[in-house]
Amino acid sequence: MHPFFENEARPFVRSGDMAADVRRFLEERGCPKTAEHCMAVGAEARALALRFGDDPDAAETAGWLHDISAVYPNAERGRIARELGVDVLPEEEAFPMIIHQKLSVEVARHLFGVDRRDVLDAVGCHTTLKAPSTRLDRIVFVADKISWDQTGTPPYLSELLKSLERSLEDGAMAYIGHLWAQREKLKVVHPWLADAYADLKDAIARSEITPPVRPADG
């Protein structure tokens, strides 16, 4: 365990029930709304994994853990990331909120004992996505956007849900396209987001021009 987490680990004993442990960890550290959001994202990620043919347990676990680093204030995230040896991009220095996806990976590893690379990767890009991305990455990314953690209805939700009827990639693109259309107004354009936009755009274009495979005769 990294020395940074030693003080956190002493009062926190895992019960073996991941969902309950995530909820308790966040609630005891003053983040009850984040706890509710994480539970909702876990449930949504499981449903999307079943719908699109991925591992529902992995998706649910990543959903539960995706915002587990919310316990660390924005102003401290850059310092904590550097202390943990996590690479901090200039865009993340300018807008530290984004660093939480990387920090959540470290909390999941060190305090919750998660060692599945696919789960950690999905946690680590749930805000911006990345390129290339796996199906699990896209599932957790979309689940987070569906399970809005702000007041009101997200402005992109209707288009996202409609796009999911075509494909998971179209659903992810609905959200990224919403951001991309107003990128001049964003505080930063994270390079992973830009890469994911280009990657998804290409993937969707390929799927549209590739004819369906016909079953062999006989």
DRENNU-588381 format. One record per residue: residue number from 1; z, y, x of N, C-alpha, C in turn. Coordinates in steps of 0.2 Angstrom, whole numbers, plus 5000, padded with zeros to 4 digits. Layout:
! DRENNU-588381
+-----+------+------+------+-------+-------+-------+------+------+------+
| num | n.c3 | n.c2 | n.c1 | ca.c3 | ca.c2 | ca.c1 | c.c3 | c.c2 | c.c1 |
+-----+------+------+------+-------+-------+-------+------+------+------+
| NUM |    Z |    Y |    X |     Z |     Y |     X |    Z |    Y |    X |
...
+-----+------+------+------+-------+-------+-------+------+------+------+
This chain:
! DRENNU-588381
+-----+------+------+------+-------+-------+-------+------+------+------+
| num | n.c3 | n.c2 | n.c1 | ca.c3 | ca.c2 | ca.c1 | c.c3 | c.c2 | c.c1 |
+-----+------+------+------+-------+-------+-------+------+------+------+
|   1 | 5000 | 4994 | 5004 |  5000 |  5000 |  5000 | 5000 | 5006 | 5004 |
|   2 | 4996 | 5011 | 5003 |  4996 |  5017 |  5006 | 5003 | 5021 | 5006 |
|   3 | 5005 | 5024 | 5011 |  5012 |  5027 |  5011 | 5012 | 5032 | 5005 |
|   4 | 5007 | 5036 | 5004 |  5007 |  5041 |  4998 | 5010 | 5038 | 4992 |
|   5 | 5009 | 5031 | 4991 |  5011 |  5029 |  4984 | 5018 | 5025 | 4984 |
|   6 | 5021 | 5025 | 4990 |  5027 |  5022 |  4991 | 5033 | 5024 | 4986 |
|   7 | 5033 | 5031 | 4985 |  5038 |  5034 |  4981 | 5036 | 5033 | 4973 |
|   8 | 5030 | 5033 | 4972 |  5028 |  5031 |  4965 | 5029 | 5024 | 4963 |
|   9 | 5029 | 5019 | 4968 |  5029 |  5012 |  4967 | 5037 | 5010 | 4966 |
|  10 | 5041 | 5014 | 4969 |  5048 |  5012 |  4968 | 5051 | 5012 | 4961 |
|  11 | 5050 | 5017 | 4957 |  5052 |  5017 |  4950 | 5047 | 5013 | 4945 |
|  12 | 5041 | 5011 | 4947 |  5036 |  5009 |  4943 | 5035 | 5001 | 4944 |
|  13 | 5038 | 4997 | 4940 |  5037 |  4990 |  4940 | 5032 | 4987 | 4935 |
|  14 | 5027 | 4984 | 4937 |  5022 |  4982 |  4932 | 5025 | 4976 | 4928 |
|  15 | 5023 | 4976 | 4922 |  5025 |  4971 |  4917 | 5020 | 4965 | 4917 |
|  16 | 5014 | 4966 | 4919 |  5009 |  4961 |  4918 | 5005 | 4962 | 4912 |
|  17 | 5007 | 4967 | 4908 |  5003 |  4969 |  4902 | 4999 | 4976 | 4904 |
|  18 | 4993 | 4976 | 4906 |  4990 |  4981 |  4909 | 4990 | 4987 | 4904 |
|  19 | 4988 | 4986 | 4898 |  4988 |  4992 |  4893 | 4995 | 4995 | 4893 |
|  20 | 5000 | 4991 | 4892 |  5007 |  4994 |  4891 | 5009 | 4997 | 4897 |
|  21 | 5007 | 4995 | 4903 |  5009 |  4998 |  4909 | 5005 | 5005 | 4910 |
|  22 | 4999 | 5005 | 4909 |  4995 |  5011 |  4909 | 4998 | 5016 | 4905 |
|  23 | 5000 | 5014 | 4898 |  5003 |  5019 |  4894 | 5010 | 5022 | 4896 |
|  24 | 5014 | 5017 | 4898 |  5020 |  5019 |  4901 | 5020 | 5023 | 4907 |
|  25 | 5016 | 5022 | 4912 |  5015 |  5026 |  4918 | 5013 | 5033 | 4916 |
|  26 | 5008 | 5034 | 4911 |  5006 |  5041 |  4909 | 5011 | 5044 | 4905 |
|  27 | 5014 | 5041 | 4901 |  5019 |  5044 |  4896 | 5025 | 5046 | 4900 |
|  28 | 5028 | 5042 | 4905 |  5034 |  5044 |  4909 | 5032 | 5050 | 4913 |
|  29 | 5026 | 5051 | 4915 |  5024 |  5057 |  4919 | 5021 | 5062 | 4915 |
|  30 | 5023 | 5063 | 4909 |  5021 |  5069 |  4905 | 5014 | 5069 | 4903 |
|  31 | 5010 | 5063 | 4902 |  5003 |  5064 |  4900 | 5002 | 5059 | 4894 |
|  32 | 5006 | 5060 | 4888 |  5005 |  5056 |  4882 | 4998 | 5056 | 4879 |
|  33 | 4995 | 5062 | 4879 |  4988 |  5063 |  4876 | 4983 | 5059 | 4881 |
|  34 | 4984 | 5059 | 4887 |  4980 |  5055 |  4892 | 4981 | 5048 | 4890 |
|  35 | 4987 | 5046 | 4889 |  4988 |  5039 |  4888 | 4984 | 5036 | 4882 |
|  36 | 4984 | 5040 | 4876 |  4981 |  5039 |  4870 | 4973 | 5038 | 4872 |
|  37 | 4971 | 5043 | 4875 |  4964 |  5043 |  4877 | 4962 | 5037 | 4881 |
|  38 | 4966 | 5035 | 4886 |  4964 |  5029 |  4890 | 4964 | 5023 | 4885 |
|  39 | 4968 | 5022 | 4881 |  4968 |  5017 |  4876 | 4962 | 5017 | 4872 |
|  40 | 4960 | 5022 | 4870 |  4954 |  5023 |  4866 | 4948 | 5021 | 4870 |
|  41 | 4947 | 5024 | 4876 |  4942 |  5022 |  4880 | 4941 | 5015 | 4882 |
|  42 | 4947 | 5012 | 4883 |  4947 |  5004 |  4884 | 4944 | 5001 | 4878 |
|  43 | 4946 | 5002 | 4872 |  4944 |  4999 |  4866 | 4936 | 5000 | 4865 |
|  44 | 4934 | 5006 | 4866 |  4927 |  5008 |  4866 | 4923 | 5004 | 4871 |
|  45 | 4925 | 5004 | 4877 |  4922 |  5001 |  4882 | 4921 | 4993 | 4881 |
|  46 | 4927 | 4990 | 4878 |  4926 |  4983 |  4876 | 4921 | 4982 | 4871 |
|  47 | 4920 | 4986 | 4866 |  4915 |  4986 |  4861 | 4908 | 4986 | 4864 |
|  48 | 4907 | 4991 | 4868 |  4901 |  4992 |  4871 | 4899 | 4986 | 4875 |
|  49 | 4904 | 4983 | 4879 |  4902 |  4978 |  4883 | 4900 | 4972 | 4879 |
|  50 | 4903 | 4971 | 4874 |  4901 |  4965 |  4869 | 4894 | 4967 | 4866 |
|  51 | 4893 | 4973 | 4865 |  4886 |  4975 |  4862 | 4881 | 4974 | 4867 |
|  52 | 4882 | 4976 | 4873 |  4877 |  4976 |  4878 | 4877 | 4971 | 4883 |
|  53 | 4881 | 4966 | 4882 |  4881 |  4960 |  4886 | 4884 | 4961 | 4893 |
|  54 | 4890 | 4963 | 4893 |  4894 |  4964 |  4900 | 4901 | 4961 | 4899 |
|  55 | 4905 | 4961 | 4904 |  4911 |  4958 |  4904 | 4916 | 4962 | 4900 |
|  56 | 4918 | 4960 | 4894 |  4923 |  4965 |  4890 | 4929 | 4966 | 4893 |
|  57 | 4932 | 4961 | 4896 |  4939 |  4962 |  4900 | 4938 | 4967 | 4905 |
|  58 | 4933 | 4967 | 4909 |  4932 |  4971 |  4915 | 4931 | 4978 | 4912 |
|  59 | 4927 | 4979 | 4907 |  4926 |  4986 |  4904 | 4932 | 4989 | 4901 |
|  60 | 4936 | 4984 | 4897 |  4942 |  4987 |  4894 | 4947 | 4989 | 4900 |
|  61 | 4948 | 4985 | 4905 |  4952 |  4987 |  4910 | 4950 | 4994 | 4914 |
|  62 | 4944 | 4994 | 4915 |  4941 |  5001 |  4918 | 4943 | 5007 | 4913 |
|  63 | 4942 | 5005 | 4907 |  4943 |  5011 |  4902 | 4950 | 5013 | 4902 |
|  64 | 4955 | 5008 | 4902 |  4962 |  5010 |  4902 | 4964 | 5014 | 4908 |
|  65 | 4961 | 5012 | 4914 |  4963 |  5015 |  4920 | 4959 | 5022 | 4922 |
|  66 | 4954 | 5023 | 4919 |  4949 |  5028 |  4921 | 4952 | 5035 | 4922 |
|  67 | 4957 | 5037 | 4918 |  4961 |  5044 |  4919 | 4968 | 5043 | 4922 |
|  68 | 4969 | 5037 | 4925 |  4976 |  5036 |  4927 | 4979 | 5041 | 4932 |
|  69 | 4974 | 5045 | 4935 |  4976 |  5050 |  4940 | 4978 | 5057 | 4937 |
|  70 | 4978 | 5057 | 4931 |  4979 |  5063 |  4927 | 4986 | 5066 | 4929 |
|  71 | 4990 | 5062 | 4931 |  4997 |  5064 |  4933 | 4997 | 5069 | 4939 |
|  72 | 4992 | 5069 | 4942 |  4991 |  5074 |  4948 | 4988 | 5080 | 4946 |
|  73 | 4991 | 5086 | 4947 |  4988 |  5093 |  4944 | 4981 | 5094 | 4948 |
|  74 | 4977 | 5098 | 4945 |  4971 |  5099 |  4948 | 4971 | 5103 | 4955 |
|  75 | 4976 | 5107 | 4955 |  4977 |  5111 |  4962 | 4979 | 5106 | 4967 |
|  76 | 4982 | 5100 | 4966 |  4984 |  5096 |  4971 | 4979 | 5090 | 4973 |
|  77 | 4974 | 5090 | 4969 |  4969 |  5084 |  4970 | 4966 | 5084 | 4976 |
|  78 | 4963 | 5089 | 4978 |  4960 |  5089 |  4985 | 4964 | 5087 | 4991 |
|  79 | 4970 | 5090 | 4991 |  4975 |  5088 |  4996 | 4976 | 5081 | 4996 |
|  80 | 4978 | 5078 | 4990 |  4980 |  5071 |  4989 | 4974 | 5067 | 4991 |
|  81 | 4968 | 5068 | 4989 |  4962 |  5064 |  4991 | 4961 | 5064 | 4998 |
|  82 | 4962 | 5070 | 5002 |  4961 |  5070 |  5009 | 4967 | 5066 | 5012 |
|  83 | 4973 | 5066 | 5010 |  4978 |  5062 |  5012 | 4977 | 5055 | 5012 |
|  84 | 4973 | 5053 | 5006 |  4972 |  5046 |  5005 | 4965 | 5044 | 5009 |
|  85 | 4962 | 5048 | 5012 |  4956 |  5047 |  5016 | 4950 | 5046 | 5011 |
|  86 | 4950 | 5050 | 5005 |  4945 |  5050 |  5001 | 4940 | 5056 | 5002 |
|  87 | 4934 | 5055 | 5002 |  4929 |  5060 |  5004 | 4929 | 5065 | 4998 |
|  88 | 4929 | 5071 | 5000 |  4929 |  5077 |  4995 | 4923 | 5081 | 4996 |
|  89 | 4919 | 5081 | 4991 |  4912 |  5085 |  4991 | 4914 | 5092 | 4990 |
|  90 | 4909 | 5097 | 4993 |  4910 |  5104 |  4991 | 4911 | 5105 | 4984 |
|  91 | 4907 | 5102 | 4980 |  4907 |  5103 |  4973 | 4914 | 5101 | 4970 |
|  92 | 4917 | 5096 | 4973 |  4924 |  5094 |  4970 | 4929 | 5099 | 4973 |
|  93 | 4928 | 5102 | 4979 |  4933 |  5107 |  4981 | 4932 | 5113 | 4976 |
|  94 | 4926 | 5115 | 4974 |  4926 |  5120 |  4970 | 4928 | 5119 | 4962 |
|  95 | 4928 | 5113 | 4960 |  4930 |  5111 |  4954 | 4934 | 5105 | 4954 |
|  96 | 4941 | 5105 | 4956 |  4945 |  5099 |  4958 | 4946 | 5094 | 4952 |
|  97 | 4945 | 5096 | 4946 |  4945 |  5092 |  4940 | 4941 | 5085 | 4942 |
|  98 | 4935 | 5086 | 4944 |  4931 |  5080 |  4945 | 4934 | 5075 | 4950 |
|  99 | 4938 | 5077 | 4955 |  4941 |  5073 |  4960 | 4945 | 5067 | 4956 |
| 100 | 4947 | 5068 | 4950 |  4951 |  5063 |  4947 | 4948 | 5056 | 4946 |
| 101 | 4941 | 5056 | 4946 |  4938 |  5049 |  4945 | 4939 | 5045 | 4952 |
| 102 | 4939 | 5049 | 4957 |  4940 |  5045 |  4964 | 4948 | 5044 | 4965 |
| 103 | 4952 | 5048 | 4963 |  4959 |  5047 |  4963 | 4961 | 5041 | 4959 |
| 104 | 4958 | 5041 | 4953 |  4960 |  5035 |  4949 | 4959 | 5028 | 4952 |
| 105 | 4953 | 5028 | 4956 |  4952 |  5022 |  4959 | 4958 | 5020 | 4964 |
| 106 | 4961 | 5025 | 4967 |  4966 |  5024 |  4972 | 4972 | 5022 | 4968 |
| 107 | 4974 | 5025 | 4963 |  4980 |  5023 |  4959 | 4979 | 5016 | 4956 |
| 108 | 4973 | 5014 | 4954 |  4972 |  5008 |  4951 | 4973 | 5002 | 4956 |
| 109 | 4970 | 5004 | 4962 |  4971 |  4999 |  4968 | 4978 | 4998 | 4970 |
| 110 | 4982 | 5004 | 4972 |  4988 |  5004 |  4975 | 4994 | 5002 | 4970 |
| 111 | 4994 | 5005 | 4964 |  4999 |  5004 |  4960 | 4998 | 4999 | 4954 |
| 112 | 4992 | 4998 | 4953 |  4991 |  4993 |  4947 | 4988 | 4986 | 4950 |
| 113 | 4987 | 4986 | 4956 |  4984 |  4980 |  4960 | 4977 | 4978 | 4958 |
| 114 | 4973 | 4982 | 4956 |  4966 |  4980 |  4954 | 4962 | 4980 | 4960 |
| 115 | 4959 | 4974 | 4961 |  4955 |  4973 |  4967 | 4947 | 4971 | 4965 |
| 116 | 4946 | 4971 | 4959 |  4939 |  4970 |  4957 | 4934 | 4976 | 4958 |
| 117 | 4929 | 4975 | 4963 |  4925 |  4980 |  4965 | 4921 | 4983 | 4959 |
| 118 | 4919 | 4979 | 4954 |  4915 |  4982 |  4949 | 4919 | 4986 | 4944 |
| 119 | 4926 | 4984 | 4943 |  4930 |  4989 |  4939 | 4932 | 4995 | 4943 |
| 120 | 4933 | 4995 | 4949 |  4935 |  5001 |  4953 | 4929 | 5006 | 4953 |
| 121 | 4923 | 5003 | 4954 |  4917 |  5007 |  4954 | 4916 | 5011 | 4948 |
| 122 | 4917 | 5007 | 4942 |  4916 |  5010 |  4936 | 4921 | 5016 | 4934 |
| 123 | 4927 | 5015 | 4937 |  4932 |  5020 |  4936 | 4930 | 5026 | 4940 |
| 124 | 4927 | 5024 | 4946 |  4926 |  5030 |  4951 | 4920 | 5034 | 4949 |
| 125 | 4916 | 5032 | 4944 |  4910 |  5037 |  4943 | 4910 | 5038 | 4935 |
| 126 | 4916 | 5038 | 4932 |  4916 |  5038 |  4924 | 4915 | 5045 | 4922 |
| 127 | 4916 | 5050 | 4926 |  4915 |  5057 |  4924 | 4907 | 5059 | 4925 |
| 128 | 4905 | 5057 | 4931 |  4898 |  5060 |  4933 | 4892 | 5055 | 4933 |
| 129 | 4894 | 5048 | 4932 |  4890 |  5043 |  4934 | 4887 | 5043 | 4941 |
| 130 | 4883 | 5039 | 4943 |  4880 |  5039 |  4949 | 4873 | 5036 | 4949 |
| 131 | 4870 | 5035 | 4955 |  4864 |  5031 |  4956 | 4864 | 5028 | 4962 |
| 132 | 4862 | 5021 | 4962 |  4861 |  5017 |  4956 | 4868 | 5016 | 4953 |
| 133 | 4867 | 5014 | 4946 |  4873 |  5013 |  4942 | 4872 | 5006 | 4939 |
| 134 | 4878 | 5002 | 4938 |  4878 |  4996 |  4935 | 4878 | 4997 | 4928 |
| 135 | 4877 | 4991 | 4924 |  4878 |  4991 |  4917 | 4886 | 4993 | 4915 |
| 136 | 4890 | 4990 | 4919 |  4897 |  4992 |  4918 | 4899 | 4999 | 4919 |
| 137 | 4896 | 5002 | 4925 |  4897 |  5009 |  4926 | 4895 | 5013 | 4920 |
| 138 | 4889 | 5012 | 4917 |  4886 |  5015 |  4911 | 4890 | 5014 | 4905 |
| 139 | 4893 | 5008 | 4904 |  4897 |  5007 |  4898 | 4904 | 5011 | 4898 |
| 140 | 4907 | 5012 | 4904 |  4913 |  5015 |  4904 | 4912 | 5023 | 4904 |
| 141 | 4906 | 5025 | 4907 |  4904 |  5032 |  4907 | 4903 | 5034 | 4899 |
| 142 | 4899 | 5030 | 4896 |  4898 |  5031 |  4889 | 4904 | 5031 | 4884 |
| 143 | 4908 | 5026 | 4886 |  4914 |  5025 |  4882 | 4919 | 5031 | 4882 |
| 144 | 4919 | 5034 | 4888 |  4923 |  5040 |  4889 | 4920 | 5046 | 4885 |
| 145 | 4914 | 5047 | 4885 |  4911 |  5052 |  4881 | 4911 | 5051 | 4874 |
| 146 | 4911 | 5045 | 4871 |  4912 |  5044 |  4864 | 4919 | 5046 | 4862 |
| 147 | 4924 | 5043 | 4866 |  4931 |  5044 |  4865 | 4933 | 5051 | 4867 |
| 148 | 4931 | 5056 | 4864 |  4932 |  5063 |  4866 | 4940 | 5065 | 4866 |
| 149 | 4942 | 5068 | 4872 |  4949 |  5069 |  4872 | 4951 | 5077 | 4871 |
| 150 | 4946 | 5080 | 4868 |  4947 |  5087 |  4867 | 4947 | 5088 | 4859 |
| 151 | 4949 | 5094 | 4857 |  4949 |  5095 |  4849 | 4942 | 5096 | 4847 |
| 152 | 4941 | 5094 | 4840 |  4935 |  5094 |  4837 | 4930 | 5089 | 4839 |
| 153 | 4924 | 5089 | 4837 |  4919 |  5084 |  4838 | 4914 | 5086 | 4844 |
| 154 | 4913 | 5082 | 4848 |  4909 |  5084 |  4854 | 4902 | 5086 | 4852 |
| 155 | 4899 | 5091 | 4855 |  4892 |  5093 |  4852 | 4887 | 5088 | 4853 |
| 156 | 4888 | 5084 | 4858 |  4883 |  5079 |  4860 | 4883 | 5072 | 4856 |
| 157 | 4889 | 5071 | 4852 |  4890 |  5064 |  4850 | 4885 | 5061 | 4845 |
| 158 | 4883 | 5065 | 4841 |  4878 |  5063 |  4836 | 4872 | 5060 | 4839 |
| 159 | 4869 | 5064 | 4844 |  4863 |  5062 |  4848 | 4865 | 5056 | 4852 |
| 160 | 4871 | 5056 | 4855 |  4873 |  5050 |  4860 | 4873 | 5044 | 4855 |
| 161 | 4876 | 5044 | 4850 |  4876 |  5038 |  4846 | 4869 | 5036 | 4843 |
| 162 | 4865 | 5040 | 4841 |  4858 |  5039 |  4839 | 4855 | 5036 | 4845 |
| 163 | 4855 | 5038 | 4851 |  4852 |  5036 |  4857 | 4854 | 5029 | 4859 |
| 164 | 4860 | 5027 | 4858 |  4863 |  5021 |  4859 | 4859 | 5015 | 4855 |
| 165 | 4856 | 5017 | 4849 |  4853 |  5012 |  4845 | 4846 | 5010 | 4849 |
| 166 | 4844 | 5014 | 4854 |  4838 |  5012 |  4858 | 4841 | 5008 | 4864 |
| 167 | 4845 | 5011 | 4868 |  4848 |  5007 |  4874 | 4854 | 5010 | 4876 |
| 168 | 4858 | 5007 | 4880 |  4864 |  5010 |  4884 | 4861 | 5016 | 4888 |
| 169 | 4856 | 5015 | 4891 |  4853 |  5020 |  4896 | 4852 | 5026 | 4892 |
| 170 | 4849 | 5026 | 4886 |  4847 |  5031 |  4882 | 4854 | 5035 | 4880 |
| 171 | 4859 | 5031 | 4878 |  4865 |  5034 |  4877 | 4868 | 5038 | 4882 |
| 172 | 4868 | 5035 | 4888 |  4871 |  5039 |  4894 | 4867 | 5045 | 4895 |
| 173 | 4860 | 5045 | 4894 |  4856 |  5050 |  4896 | 4857 | 5056 | 4890 |
| 174 | 4859 | 5054 | 4884 |  4860 |  5059 |  4879 | 4865 | 5064 | 4882 |
| 175 | 4871 | 5061 | 4885 |  4876 |  5065 |  4887 | 4874 | 5069 | 4893 |
| 176 | 4871 | 5066 | 4898 |  4869 |  5069 |  4904 | 4863 | 5075 | 4903 |
| 177 | 4859 | 5073 | 4898 |  4854 |  5078 |  4896 | 4857 | 5084 | 4893 |
| 178 | 4862 | 5083 | 4889 |  4866 |  5089 |  4886 | 4869 | 5093 | 4892 |
| 179 | 4871 | 5090 | 4897 |  4874 |  5094 |  4902 | 4868 | 5098 | 4906 |
| 180 | 4863 | 5094 | 4907 |  4857 |  5096 |  4912 | 4854 | 5102 | 4908 |
| 181 | 4854 | 5102 | 4902 |  4850 |  5108 |  4898 | 4854 | 5114 | 4899 |
| 182 | 4861 | 5114 | 4901 |  4865 |  5120 |  4902 | 4868 | 5120 | 4909 |
| 183 | 4864 | 5117 | 4914 |  4867 |  5116 |  4920 | 4868 | 5123 | 4924 |
| 184 | 4864 | 5128 | 4922 |  4865 |  5135 |  4925 | 4872 | 5138 | 4923 |
| 185 | 4875 | 5135 | 4918 |  4881 |  5138 |  4915 | 4887 | 5134 | 4918 |
| 186 | 4886 | 5128 | 4921 |  4891 |  5124 |  4923 | 4895 | 5127 | 4929 |
| 187 | 4901 | 5125 | 4930 |  4904 |  5128 |  4936 | 4901 | 5125 | 4942 |
| 188 | 4900 | 5118 | 4942 |  4896 |  5115 |  4947 | 4891 | 5110 | 4944 |
| 189 | 4886 | 5108 | 4948 |  4882 |  5102 |  4946 | 4884 | 5097 | 4952 |
| 190 | 4888 | 5092 | 4950 |  4890 |  5087 |  4955 | 4883 | 5083 | 4957 |
| 191 | 4882 | 5082 | 4963 |  4877 |  5078 |  4966 | 4876 | 5071 | 4963 |
| 192 | 4881 | 5068 | 4961 |  4881 |  5061 |  4958 | 4878 | 5062 | 4951 |
| 193 | 4880 | 5067 | 4947 |  4877 |  5068 |  4941 | 4869 | 5070 | 4941 |
| 194 | 4867 | 5074 | 4946 |  4860 |  5075 |  4947 | 4856 | 5068 | 4949 |
| 195 | 4859 | 5064 | 4953 |  4856 |  5058 |  4955 | 4856 | 5053 | 4949 |
| 196 | 4861 | 5053 | 4945 |  4861 |  5049 |  4939 | 4856 | 5051 | 4934 |
| 197 | 4855 | 5058 | 4933 |  4850 |  5060 |  4929 | 4843 | 5058 | 4930 |
| 198 | 4841 | 5058 | 4937 |  4835 |  5056 |  4939 | 4834 | 5049 | 4939 |
| 199 | 4839 | 5045 | 4940 |  4839 |  5038 |  4940 | 4838 | 5035 | 4933 |
| 200 | 4842 | 5038 | 4928 |  4841 |  5036 |  4921 | 4835 | 5038 | 4918 |
| 201 | 4832 | 5044 | 4920 |  4826 |  5046 |  4917 | 4820 | 5041 | 4920 |
| 202 | 4821 | 5039 | 4926 |  4816 |  5034 |  4928 | 4816 | 5028 | 4925 |
| 203 | 4823 | 5025 | 4924 |  4824 |  5019 |  4921 | 4821 | 5019 | 4914 |
| 204 | 4822 | 5024 | 4910 |  4820 |  5024 |  4903 | 4812 | 5025 | 4903 |
| 205 | 4809 | 5029 | 4908 |  4802 |  5029 |  4908 | 4799 | 5022 | 4909 |
| 206 | 4802 | 5018 | 4914 |  4799 |  5012 |  4915 | 4800 | 5007 | 4909 |
| 207 | 4805 | 5007 | 4906 |  4806 |  5003 |  4900 | 4801 | 5005 | 4895 |
| 208 | 4799 | 5011 | 4894 |  4794 |  5013 |  4889 | 4787 | 5011 | 4891 |
| 209 | 4786 | 5010 | 4897 |  4779 |  5008 |  4899 | 4778 | 5001 | 4900 |
| 210 | 4784 | 4997 | 4901 |  4783 |  4990 |  4903 | 4782 | 4986 | 4896 |
| 211 | 4777 | 4983 | 4895 |  4776 |  4979 |  4889 | 4781 | 4974 | 4888 |
| 212 | 4783 | 4972 | 4882 |  4788 |  4966 |  4881 | 4785 | 4960 | 4884 |
| 213 | 4790 | 4956 | 4886 |  4787 |  4949 |  4889 | 4786 | 4945 | 4883 |
| 214 | 4780 | 4942 | 4883 |  4779 |  4937 |  4877 | 4781 | 4930 | 4879 |
| 215 | 4783 | 4926 | 4875 |  4785 |  4919 |  4876 | 4779 | 4915 | 4878 |
| 216 | 4780 | 4910 | 4883 |  4774 |  4906 |  4884 | 4772 | 4902 | 4879 |
| 217 | 4766 | 4901 | 4878 |  4763 |  4896 |  4873 | 4766 | 4889 | 4874 |
| 218 | 4766 | 4886 | 4868 |  4768 |  4879 |  4868 | 4775 | 4877 | 4867 |
+-----+------+------+------+-------+-------+-------+------+------+------+
